[in-house]
Amino acid sequence: MIPFLSLKDVTALHGEEIQEAVAKVVAGGWYLQGEQNALFEKHYADYIGTEFCVGCANGLDALIWIFRAYIELGVMKRGDEVIVPANTYIATILAITENGLKPVLVEPRLDTLEIDDAKIEEAITDRTRAIAIVHLYGRNAYTEKIGELCRKYGLKLIEDNAQAHGCRVPDGRKTGSIGDAAGHSFYPGKNLGALGDGGAVTTNDPALAEAVRALANYGSQKKYVFKYTGRNSRLDEIQAAVLDVKLKYLEADNANRRAIAAYYYDNIQSPLVYLPERLPDAQNVYHLFPVFSPKRDALQAWLKNNGVGTLIHYPIPPHKQECYKEYAHYSLPITEKIAAEELSIPIGPCIKEEEAAEVVSIINGFRG
């Protein structure tokens, strides 16, 4: 069996250091908002290339706090619009609607899987306040045209960097440092994953960072003094310590992902399977390796029967979910095609080339 992703194996790569870091926190007796949080936030901000990093409970909260902070700072108000890719994981859209903002869904390009920058301007109205881009699957979503549109219309650029730790844009900057603010997820399966939930906001805006930190701490900037009606959404010391260990190895782990991805691109040749555009290495950290087939369900069954684990990202697009039934009438054929044909095959820091070769052999033997 070749698993889709073995979290046990991923943790074992740096298991001894992780256990030492956890034991140090346990023995230290300080479990929230302490030294480990401060260290990880500094190291992660330095890595991403921003002045500020604020840890929080998870990636969804990170995005929620960005939009909420902009509302508290008077930059946005309930009812304002945020342009967002239609084919994102639902968390991006949940963060928008959680704040009483309106998501404006824009189709992706089929070859890149990222928001189609040629379709953004026609979606901008006098109520648009931001463009939210999602570096989906670990692929860079930013283009110069998106930056130009933000400048032209005075829009905030928000990055959902939940799947792209270490990804770069063409000028060399890392995703998560390109826009006005970015949300990051440290869910265990991510390229930089904790041993539970965790998230962070990165930004160069001191006012935004201060507001996010307060909102994630009950709305408090000073003990027992509450400026905002916030929530408890803090990164705990154990997770911060684990992440600080794994951050040291992120570049090497991403290099392994790229090597396996290169093998897939060079060797998958089934006429029933097609791949997205191959980006330059720096612009993809391959959180996932999506393949596409008009016979996706049969392909998934074929791989399972031959001992290969897979997942679908994602089988139902946000506008077809029951919670967003008000968008069910939208015509988004590219998003729906991606949802109907996408299948993610094994990739990660532990996959070996011989396992990738086996996966390729099984895919190339697929006859539908």
MOSUL-V275839 format. One record per pair of residues at least 24 apart in sequence whose C-alpha atoms are under 10 Angstrom apart, sorted by sequence separation. I is the first residue (numbers start at 1). J is the second residue. D is the distance in Angstrom with one decimal. If there is no record, write none. Layout:
BEGIN
I,J,D
I,J,D
END
This chain:
BEGIN
77,101,7.4
78,102,8.2
79,103,9.6
84,108,9.8
85,109,10.0
104,128,8.8
112,136,9.7
113,137,8.7
117,141,9.4
121,145,9.8
129,153,8.7
130,154,8.5
131,155,6.8
132,156,8.3
133,157,7.5
134,158,8.6
135,159,7.5
136,160,8.3
137,161,9.9
138,162,8.4
139,163,8.2
140,164,7.7
156,180,6.1
157,181,7.1
158,182,5.6
159,183,6.3
160,184,6.6
161,185,7.4
162,186,7.4
163,187,9.6
179,203,7.9
180,204,7.1
181,205,7.9
258,282,9.1
261,285,9.4
265,289,9.9
272,296,9.1
314,338,8.3
315,339,4.9
316,340,8.1
76,101,8.6
88,113,9.5
102,127,9.5
103,128,9.6
114,139,7.9
116,141,9.1
117,142,8.9
120,145,9.5
121,146,9.1
124,149,9.4
128,153,8.7
129,154,7.7
130,155,4.7
131,156,6.3
132,157,6.0
133,158,6.3
134,159,6.0
135,160,6.4
136,161,8.0
137,162,9.2
138,163,5.0
139,164,6.7
144,169,9.7
155,180,9.5
156,181,8.4
157,182,8.6
158,183,7.9
159,184,8.7
160,185,8.8
162,187,8.6
165,190,8.2
166,191,8.5
176,201,8.6
177,202,7.1
178,203,9.0
179,204,9.2
180,205,7.3
261,286,7.2
264,289,8.8
288,313,8.8
313,338,9.0
314,339,5.6
315,340,6.4
87,113,8.1
88,114,8.7
102,128,9.0
113,139,8.5
114,140,8.0
115,141,6.9
117,143,7.5
120,146,8.1
128,154,9.4
129,155,5.2
130,156,4.4
131,157,5.1
132,158,4.6
133,159,5.1
134,160,4.6
135,161,5.7
136,162,8.2
137,163,5.9
138,164,4.1
142,168,9.4
143,169,8.1
144,170,9.5
163,189,9.5
164,190,8.4
165,191,6.3
166,192,9.0
176,202,6.5
177,203,6.8
178,204,9.8
255,281,9.1
258,284,7.8
260,286,9.3
273,299,8.9
313,339,7.3
314,340,8.5
315,341,8.6
64,91,9.2
68,95,8.9
87,114,8.1
88,115,9.1
101,128,9.9
103,130,9.9
104,131,9.3
112,139,8.3
114,141,5.5
115,142,8.8
116,143,9.7
117,144,9.2
118,145,8.3
126,153,9.2
128,155,7.4
129,156,6.3
130,157,5.7
131,158,6.2
132,159,5.7
133,160,6.1
134,161,6.4
135,162,7.6
136,163,6.2
137,164,7.2
138,165,7.5
140,167,6.6
141,168,9.9
142,169,6.8
143,170,8.7
163,190,6.3
164,191,7.3
165,192,6.5
176,203,7.9
177,204,8.0
181,208,8.3
255,282,9.7
257,284,9.5
258,285,6.6
259,286,9.9
261,288,9.4
264,291,9.8
272,299,9.0
312,339,8.1
313,340,9.8
314,341,9.6
315,342,7.9
63,91,8.3
64,92,8.7
67,95,7.4
68,96,9.0
71,99,8.3
85,113,9.6
86,114,9.4
87,115,8.2
101,129,9.6
103,131,9.7
104,132,9.9
112,140,9.2
113,141,8.6
114,142,8.7
115,143,9.7
117,145,6.6
118,146,9.1
121,149,7.2
125,153,9.5
128,156,9.5
129,157,9.0
130,158,7.0
131,159,8.5
132,160,7.0
133,161,8.6
134,162,8.1
135,163,6.5
136,164,7.4
138,166,8.8
139,167,7.2
140,168,6.7
141,169,8.3
142,170,9.0
162,190,7.6
163,191,7.1
164,192,9.0
165,193,9.8
180,208,9.2
181,209,9.0
254,282,9.8
257,285,6.9
258,286,6.6
261,289,7.0
312,340,9.2
313,341,9.7
314,342,7.4
315,343,9.2
63,92,7.1
64,93,9.6
66,95,8.8
67,96,6.9
71,100,9.9
85,114,7.3
86,115,7.8
103,132,9.4
112,141,8.4
117,146,6.2
120,149,8.3
121,150,9.8
124,153,8.5
134,163,8.5
135,164,6.0
138,167,6.9
139,168,8.8
140,169,6.2
150,179,9.5
162,191,9.1
163,192,8.9
256,285,9.5
257,286,6.0
258,287,9.7
260,289,9.4
312,341,8.8
313,342,6.6
314,343,8.5
60,90,9.5
61,91,9.1
63,93,9.4
64,94,8.0
65,95,8.2
66,96,9.6
67,97,9.8
68,98,8.8
69,99,9.9
71,101,9.7
85,115,5.1
116,146,9.5
117,147,9.9
134,164,9.0
135,165,9.5
138,168,9.9
139,169,9.4
140,170,8.9
162,192,9.4
254,284,9.1
255,285,8.0
256,286,9.6
257,287,7.8
312,342,6.1
313,343,6.8
314,344,9.5
60,91,5.7
63,94,8.9
64,95,4.5
67,98,9.1
68,99,6.2
84,115,7.7
85,116,8.1
115,146,9.7
124,155,9.7
147,178,9.0
254,285,5.7
255,286,9.5
257,288,9.0
258,289,9.9
311,342,9.0
312,343,4.8
313,344,6.8
59,91,8.2
60,92,7.3
63,95,5.6
64,96,7.0
67,99,6.8
68,100,9.4
83,115,9.8
85,117,10.0
117,149,9.2
121,153,9.4
135,167,8.6
147,179,8.4
253,285,9.3
254,286,7.5
257,289,9.1
311,343,6.1
312,344,5.8
59,92,9.3
60,93,9.6
61,94,9.8
62,95,8.6
63,96,8.1
64,97,9.1
65,98,10.0
66,99,9.9
67,100,9.7
68,101,9.8
108,141,9.9
142,175,8.2
254,287,8.5
310,343,6.8
311,344,5.3
312,345,8.9
60,94,7.8
61,95,7.5
64,98,7.0
65,99,9.0
67,101,8.6
140,174,9.3
141,175,8.8
199,233,9.3
200,234,9.3
251,285,9.2
310,344,5.6
311,345,7.0
60,95,6.5
64,99,7.1
85,120,9.5
140,175,7.2
198,233,9.2
199,234,8.6
200,235,8.2
309,344,9.0
310,345,5.0
311,346,8.8
59,95,9.8
84,120,9.1
96,132,9.4
139,175,9.6
142,178,8.1
198,234,8.2
199,235,7.1
309,345,7.1
310,346,6.5
83,120,7.6
138,175,9.8
142,179,9.2
162,199,8.4
198,235,5.9
308,345,8.0
309,346,6.8
310,347,9.9
83,121,9.7
162,200,9.4
197,235,8.4
198,236,8.2
308,346,7.8
93,132,9.4
161,200,9.8
197,236,9.6
83,123,7.4
92,132,8.1
135,175,7.9
161,201,9.5
199,239,9.9
82,123,9.8
83,124,7.7
92,133,9.1
134,175,9.9
135,176,9.4
160,201,9.7
161,202,9.8
198,239,7.1
199,240,9.8
81,123,9.9
82,124,8.9
92,134,7.9
159,201,9.8
196,238,9.8
197,239,8.1
198,240,8.4
299,341,9.9
300,342,9.9
303,345,9.1
81,124,8.6
159,202,9.5
195,238,8.8
196,239,7.3
294,337,8.8
296,339,10.0
297,340,8.8
300,343,7.2
81,125,8.2
194,238,9.1
195,239,6.5
293,337,9.9
294,338,9.8
296,340,7.3
297,341,8.1
299,343,8.5
300,344,9.3
80,125,9.8
81,126,8.9
82,127,8.6
83,128,7.3
88,133,9.1
89,134,8.8
158,203,9.8
194,239,5.7
195,240,9.9
198,243,9.2
292,337,9.5
293,338,9.4
295,340,9.0
296,341,5.2
297,342,9.4
300,345,9.2
80,126,9.0
81,127,5.6
82,128,5.8
83,129,8.4
84,130,8.8
85,131,9.1
88,134,6.8
133,179,9.2
193,239,9.2
194,240,7.9
292,338,7.7
294,340,7.6
295,341,7.1
296,342,6.8
297,343,8.6
80,127,5.2
81,128,4.4
82,129,6.0
83,130,6.4
84,131,6.2
85,132,7.6
87,134,9.3
88,135,9.1
89,136,8.2
132,179,9.2
194,241,9.1
195,242,7.4
291,338,9.9
292,339,9.5
293,340,8.5
294,341,5.5
295,342,9.8
296,343,6.7
308,355,9.5
79,127,8.0
80,128,6.1
81,129,5.9
82,130,4.9
83,131,4.7
84,132,5.0
85,133,6.8
88,136,7.0
131,179,9.5
134,182,9.7
194,242,6.2
195,243,8.6
290,338,9.9
292,340,8.7
293,341,5.1
294,342,8.9
79,128,9.6
80,129,6.4
81,130,7.1
82,131,5.7
83,132,6.0
84,133,6.3
85,134,7.2
87,136,8.9
88,137,9.7
132,181,9.8
133,182,9.5
134,183,9.8
193,242,8.6
194,243,5.8
292,341,5.0
293,342,6.9
77,127,9.8
80,130,8.9
81,131,8.9
82,132,6.8
83,133,8.3
84,134,8.0
130,180,9.8
132,182,9.2
192,242,9.9
193,243,6.8
194,244,9.5
291,341,8.1
292,342,4.7
293,343,7.9
308,358,8.9
309,359,9.6
76,127,9.5
85,136,9.8
192,243,7.0
290,341,9.6
291,342,5.8
292,343,6.0
307,358,9.8
308,359,6.9
76,128,9.4
77,129,9.2
138,190,9.6
192,244,9.6
194,246,8.5
290,342,6.2
291,343,5.3
292,344,8.6
306,358,9.7
307,359,9.1
76,129,6.7
138,191,8.8
186,239,9.1
193,246,7.8
289,342,9.8
290,343,5.5
291,344,6.1
306,359,9.1
75,129,8.1
76,130,8.9
186,240,10.0
192,246,6.7
193,247,9.1
289,343,8.3
290,344,4.4
291,345,7.3
308,362,8.7
191,246,9.4
192,247,6.7
288,343,9.6
289,344,5.4
290,345,6.5
307,362,9.4
308,363,9.9
191,247,9.5
288,344,6.3
289,345,5.9
290,346,9.4
303,359,8.0
306,362,7.2
186,243,8.1
192,249,9.2
193,250,9.9
287,344,10.0
288,345,7.5
289,346,7.2
290,347,9.8
306,363,9.9
192,250,6.6
288,346,7.9
289,347,6.5
191,250,7.2
192,251,10.0
288,347,6.5
289,348,9.3
303,362,6.8
191,251,9.6
287,347,7.6
288,348,8.1
302,362,8.1
303,363,7.2
192,253,9.2
286,347,7.6
287,348,7.3
302,363,8.3
191,253,7.7
192,254,9.5
286,348,8.0
287,349,9.9
303,365,10.0
67,130,9.5
191,254,7.3
285,348,9.8
299,362,9.7
300,363,9.6
302,365,9.3
303,366,8.6
299,363,7.7
302,366,7.1
302,367,9.3
191,257,9.3
302,368,8.5
92,159,9.5
274,341,9.8
275,342,9.7
299,366,6.9
92,160,7.0
273,341,9.4
274,342,9.8
298,366,8.9
299,367,8.6
63,132,9.9
91,160,9.3
273,342,9.9
298,367,9.3
299,368,6.8
92,162,9.6
273,343,9.9
298,368,6.3
89,160,9.9
91,162,9.8
297,368,9.5
88,160,9.5
295,367,9.7
296,368,9.0
82,155,9.3
89,162,9.9
295,368,6.5
82,156,9.2
83,157,9.8
84,158,9.6
294,368,9.4
82,157,9.7
83,158,9.9
293,368,9.6
82,158,9.5
75,155,10.0
76,156,9.8
75,156,9.1
166,247,9.9
264,345,9.8
165,247,9.6
264,347,9.8
166,250,7.5
167,251,9.8
165,250,8.1
166,251,7.0
261,346,9.7
70,156,9.6
165,251,9.3
260,346,9.2
261,347,7.5
167,254,9.1
260,347,6.8
261,348,9.5
166,254,7.7
259,347,9.8
260,348,8.2
165,254,8.9
257,346,9.8
258,347,9.0
259,348,10.0
260,349,9.1
264,353,9.7
267,356,9.7
268,357,9.4
164,254,10.0
257,347,6.1
258,348,9.0
259,349,9.8
260,350,10.0
263,353,7.6
267,357,8.3
270,360,9.1
273,363,8.1
67,158,8.9
92,183,9.4
256,347,8.8
257,348,5.3
258,349,9.4
260,351,7.4
268,359,9.1
269,360,8.4
270,361,9.5
272,363,9.1
273,364,8.6
66,158,8.3
256,348,7.1
257,349,5.8
259,351,9.7
260,352,7.5
261,353,9.9
264,356,7.2
268,360,5.7
269,361,9.4
270,362,9.7
271,363,10.0
272,364,8.8
255,348,9.6
256,349,5.5
257,350,8.5
259,352,9.4
260,353,6.4
263,356,7.2
264,357,8.1
267,360,6.7
268,361,8.0
270,363,6.6
271,364,8.2
273,366,9.0
191,285,8.0
254,348,7.9
255,349,8.1
256,350,7.8
257,351,7.9
259,353,8.2
260,354,9.8
263,357,7.8
266,360,9.9
267,361,8.7
268,362,9.6
269,363,8.2
270,364,4.6
272,366,7.7
63,158,8.6
191,286,8.4
192,287,9.6
253,348,7.6
254,349,6.8
256,351,7.8
257,352,9.7
260,355,9.3
261,356,8.8
264,359,8.7
265,360,9.7
268,363,7.1
269,364,5.9
270,365,7.3
271,366,9.0
272,367,7.5
63,159,8.7
191,287,6.0
253,349,4.8
256,352,8.5
260,356,6.6
264,360,6.7
267,363,10.0
268,364,6.3
269,365,9.4
270,366,7.1
271,367,8.8
272,368,7.5
63,160,7.3
190,287,6.6
191,288,9.4
252,349,8.2
253,350,8.2
256,353,9.5
259,356,10.0
260,357,9.2
263,360,8.7
267,364,8.7
270,367,8.4
62,160,9.2
63,161,9.7
189,287,8.6
190,288,9.2
63,162,9.7
250,349,9.2
60,160,9.4
62,162,9.6
59,160,8.7
59,161,8.9
60,162,8.9
59,162,6.5
58,162,9.7
59,163,10.0
174,282,9.2
175,283,9.0
173,282,10.0
174,283,8.9
170,280,8.7
172,282,8.1
169,280,9.8
172,283,8.9
168,280,9.7
170,282,8.0
168,281,9.0
169,282,7.5
170,283,7.1
66,180,9.6
67,181,9.6
167,281,8.9
168,282,5.5
169,283,5.8
66,181,7.0
167,282,6.1
168,283,4.9
169,284,9.1
66,182,7.8
166,282,8.4
167,283,5.4
168,284,7.4
48,165,8.2
66,183,7.6
166,283,8.9
167,284,5.6
168,285,8.7
47,165,9.5
48,166,7.3
63,181,9.0
65,183,8.9
166,284,8.5
167,285,5.5
47,166,8.2
48,167,9.3
62,181,9.9
63,182,7.4
64,183,8.7
164,283,9.2
165,284,9.6
166,285,6.6
167,286,8.9
48,168,9.6
62,182,8.0
63,183,5.1
164,284,7.6
165,285,7.3
167,287,9.9
44,165,10.0
62,183,4.9
63,184,8.0
164,285,6.2
165,286,9.8
61,183,8.3
62,184,6.6
63,185,9.5
163,285,8.4
164,286,7.8
165,287,8.5
59,182,10.0
60,183,7.8
61,184,9.4
62,185,7.8
163,286,8.4
164,287,6.6
49,173,7.5
50,174,9.5
59,183,6.2
60,184,8.4
61,185,9.1
163,287,5.8
164,288,9.7
48,173,8.2
49,174,6.9
58,183,9.2
59,184,5.3
60,185,7.4
162,287,9.5
163,288,8.3
48,174,5.8
49,175,9.0
50,176,8.1
51,177,9.2
58,184,7.9
59,185,3.8
47,174,8.4
48,175,7.3
49,176,8.0
50,177,5.7
56,183,9.9
58,185,5.8
59,186,6.9
48,176,6.3
49,177,5.8
50,178,9.1
53,181,9.9
55,183,10.0
56,184,9.4
57,185,9.0
58,186,6.9
59,187,7.7
47,176,10.0
48,177,6.1
49,178,9.1
52,181,9.7
53,182,9.5
54,183,9.8
55,184,9.2
56,185,9.3
57,186,9.2
58,187,7.3
47,177,9.8
48,178,9.6
53,183,9.9
55,185,9.9
56,186,9.9
45,176,9.4
50,181,9.4
53,184,10.0
45,177,8.9
73,207,8.1
65,200,9.8
66,201,7.5
73,208,7.8
62,198,9.2
63,199,9.3
65,201,8.3
66,202,9.6
72,208,9.4
61,198,9.2
62,199,6.0
63,200,8.8
66,203,9.6
70,207,9.6
58,196,9.1
59,197,8.1
60,198,9.4
61,199,7.4
62,200,5.6
63,201,7.6
69,207,8.9
70,208,7.2
73,211,8.0
57,196,9.6
58,197,5.4
59,198,6.6
60,199,7.8
61,200,8.4
62,201,5.5
69,208,6.2
72,211,7.8
139,278,9.7
140,279,8.6
57,197,6.4
58,198,4.0
59,199,4.5
60,200,9.5
61,201,9.2
62,202,9.1
68,208,9.8
69,209,8.5
72,212,9.8
139,279,7.9
140,280,9.9
56,197,9.3
57,198,4.7
58,199,3.9
59,200,6.7
67,208,9.8
69,210,8.9
70,211,8.6
139,280,9.9
142,283,9.8
56,198,6.2
57,199,5.5
58,200,7.2
59,201,8.6
66,208,7.5
69,211,5.6
70,212,9.2
139,281,9.7
140,282,8.9
141,283,8.9
55,198,7.6
56,199,5.0
57,200,7.8
58,201,10.0
65,208,9.4
66,209,8.7
68,211,8.8
69,212,5.9
72,215,9.6
139,282,9.3
140,283,5.3
141,284,9.7
55,199,5.8
56,200,5.3
65,209,9.7
68,212,8.0
69,213,9.4
139,283,6.0
140,284,6.2
54,199,8.5
55,200,4.2
56,201,7.7
66,211,8.7
67,212,9.3
69,214,9.3
138,283,8.2
139,284,4.4
140,285,8.8
54,200,5.3
55,201,6.5
65,211,8.4
66,212,6.6
69,215,7.6
138,284,5.4
139,285,6.6
53,200,6.5
54,201,5.2
55,202,8.9
65,212,5.6
68,215,8.2
137,284,8.2
138,285,5.0
139,286,6.9
53,201,5.6
54,202,6.5
64,212,9.4
65,213,8.7
135,283,9.7
136,284,9.7
137,285,8.2
138,286,4.9
139,287,8.3
52,201,8.0
53,202,4.4
54,203,8.8
63,212,10.0
65,214,9.6
66,215,9.6
135,284,9.0
137,286,6.2
138,287,4.8
139,288,9.1
52,202,5.6
53,203,6.7
62,212,8.4
65,215,6.8
135,285,10.0
136,286,9.4
137,287,5.3
138,288,6.7
139,289,10.0
51,202,7.8
52,203,5.4
53,204,8.8
61,212,10.0
64,215,9.9
65,216,7.3
136,287,8.5
137,288,4.9
138,289,8.8
50,202,6.4
51,203,6.5
52,204,5.9
64,216,9.9
135,287,10.0
136,288,8.7
137,289,7.0
49,202,8.9
50,203,5.7
51,204,5.0
52,205,7.7
137,290,7.6
48,202,8.0
49,203,9.1
50,204,5.5
51,205,7.9
52,206,7.4
62,216,8.8
45,200,9.8
48,203,9.7
49,204,9.1
50,205,9.2
51,206,8.3
54,209,6.8
61,216,8.3
72,227,10.0
44,200,9.3
45,201,9.4
52,208,9.5
53,209,7.5
54,210,8.7
56,212,9.0
72,228,8.1
45,202,6.7
52,209,6.6
55,212,9.4
56,213,8.2
191,348,7.8
44,202,8.7
45,203,8.5
51,209,9.5
52,210,9.4
54,212,7.3
55,213,8.0
190,348,9.3
191,349,8.3
41,200,8.3
45,204,9.6
53,212,9.9
54,213,6.2
56,215,9.9
57,216,8.3
69,228,9.7
189,348,9.1
41,201,9.6
53,213,9.4
54,214,10.0
56,216,6.5
41,202,9.1
55,216,8.8
56,217,8.9
54,216,9.1
68,230,9.5
111,274,10.0
112,275,9.7
113,276,7.2
111,275,8.2
112,276,5.9
113,277,8.6
65,230,9.2
111,276,5.1
112,277,5.6
65,231,9.8
110,276,7.5
111,277,5.3
112,278,8.3
109,276,9.9
110,277,8.9
111,278,9.0
112,279,8.5
65,233,9.5
61,231,9.7
62,233,8.9
61,233,7.1
61,234,9.6
57,232,8.2
58,233,7.7
56,232,8.8
57,233,4.6
58,234,8.4
137,313,8.7
11,188,9.3
18,195,9.8
56,233,5.2
57,234,4.7
58,235,7.8
113,290,9.8
136,313,9.9
10,188,9.4
55,233,8.6
56,234,4.2
57,235,4.9
10,189,8.8
55,234,6.4
56,235,4.6
57,236,7.8
54,234,9.1
55,235,5.3
56,236,8.3
7,188,7.3
10,191,9.9
54,235,8.9
55,236,8.7
7,189,6.8
11,193,9.2
57,239,9.8
6,189,8.8
7,190,10.0
10,193,9.4
11,194,9.2
5,189,7.6
11,195,8.4
33,217,9.9
55,240,8.3
7,193,9.4
7,195,9.2
37,234,9.5
40,237,9.5
37,235,7.2
36,235,9.9
37,236,7.3
38,237,9.3
40,239,9.6
41,240,8.3
44,243,9.2
36,236,8.6
37,237,5.8
40,240,5.9
44,244,8.1
47,247,8.6
33,234,7.7
36,237,5.5
37,238,8.8
39,240,8.2
40,241,7.1
43,244,7.5
47,248,9.7
32,234,7.7
33,235,7.6
34,236,8.6
35,237,7.8
36,238,7.8
37,239,8.6
38,240,8.6
39,241,8.5
40,242,9.2
41,243,9.9
42,244,9.9
32,235,7.4
33,236,6.9
34,237,6.6
36,239,8.7
37,240,5.4
40,243,7.1
41,244,8.8
44,247,7.6
31,235,9.7
32,236,5.0
33,237,6.8
36,240,5.7
37,241,7.5
40,244,5.3
43,247,8.3
44,248,10.0
31,236,6.2
32,237,5.3
35,240,9.3
36,241,5.6
39,244,7.7
40,245,9.1
43,248,9.4
30,236,9.6
31,237,4.9
32,238,8.5
34,240,9.6
35,241,9.2
36,242,9.3
37,243,9.7
30,237,7.5
31,238,6.9
32,239,10.0
33,240,9.7
36,243,9.6
37,244,9.0
40,247,8.7
137,344,9.4
30,238,9.5
31,239,9.7
32,240,9.6
36,244,8.1
31,240,10.0
26,237,9.1
25,237,6.9
26,238,7.8
25,238,6.2
105,318,9.5
24,238,9.1
25,239,9.8
105,319,8.6
22,237,8.7
23,238,8.8
25,240,9.8
22,238,5.7
25,241,7.6
21,238,7.8
22,239,8.3
24,241,9.0
21,239,9.7
22,240,9.4
23,241,9.8
21,240,9.5
22,241,6.6
18,238,9.6
21,241,5.8
22,242,6.9
18,239,9.9
20,241,9.5
21,242,6.6
113,334,9.2
19,241,9.8
20,242,9.5
21,243,9.8
105,327,9.3
113,335,8.8
18,241,7.8
19,242,8.4
21,244,8.9
17,241,9.9
18,242,5.6
21,245,7.6
89,313,8.0
90,314,9.3
94,318,9.5
107,331,9.6
108,332,9.3
110,334,6.5
17,242,8.5
18,243,8.7
20,245,9.8
88,313,9.3
89,314,7.2
93,318,7.9
105,330,9.1
107,332,6.5
108,333,9.9
109,334,7.4
110,335,8.3
113,338,8.1
18,244,9.1
19,245,10.0
87,313,9.7
88,314,8.5
90,316,9.7
92,318,9.8
93,319,9.8
106,332,8.3
107,333,8.2
108,334,6.8
109,335,8.8
15,242,9.7
18,245,6.4
87,314,8.4
89,316,9.6
90,317,7.8
91,318,9.3
97,324,9.9
105,332,8.8
107,334,6.5
108,335,6.8
110,337,8.6
14,242,9.7
17,245,6.8
18,246,8.0
89,317,7.9
90,318,5.7
107,335,6.3
110,338,7.5
17,246,9.0
87,316,9.3
88,317,7.6
89,318,7.4
90,319,9.2
94,323,9.8
106,335,9.2
107,336,9.7
109,338,9.9
15,245,9.7
87,317,6.1
88,318,7.5
94,324,9.7
108,338,9.4
11,242,9.7
14,245,7.9
15,246,9.7
86,317,7.5
87,318,7.2
90,321,9.1
93,324,9.7
14,246,7.3
86,318,7.1
87,319,8.9
13,246,9.4
86,319,7.6
11,246,9.0
14,249,8.5
13,249,9.6
13,253,9.6
10,253,9.5
87,332,9.1
86,332,7.7
87,334,8.6
88,335,9.0
86,334,9.1
87,335,5.2
86,335,6.4
87,336,8.0
85,335,9.0
86,336,9.3
87,337,9.9
87,338,7.8
87,339,7.9
4,288,9.9
2,303,9.8
3,304,9.8
2,304,9.5
1,304,8.9
1,305,9.8
2,306,9.2
3,307,8.0
4,308,7.1
5,309,8.0
1,306,8.0
2,307,6.0
3,308,6.1
4,309,4.4
5,310,8.8
1,307,4.4
2,308,4.9
3,309,4.7
4,310,5.2
5,311,9.8
1,308,5.9
2,309,6.1
3,310,7.7
4,311,7.3
1,309,7.6
2,310,9.4
13,349,8.6
13,350,8.0
10,348,8.2
12,350,9.7
10,349,6.8
11,350,9.9
4,344,8.2
5,345,9.3
6,346,9.7
9,349,9.0
10,350,6.3
4,345,6.4
5,346,6.4
7,348,9.8
9,350,6.8
10,351,9.7
3,345,9.2
4,346,4.4
5,347,7.0
6,348,8.8
9,351,9.7
2,345,9.9
3,346,6.8
4,347,7.1
5,348,6.8
6,349,9.8
7,350,9.5
2,346,7.6
3,347,9.4
4,348,8.7
5,349,9.2
6,350,8.1
5,350,8.3
6,351,9.4
5,351,8.4
4,351,9.4
3,351,9.2
2,351,8.7
3,355,9.9
2,355,7.0
1,355,9.6
2,356,9.1
2,358,8.8
2,359,8.2
END
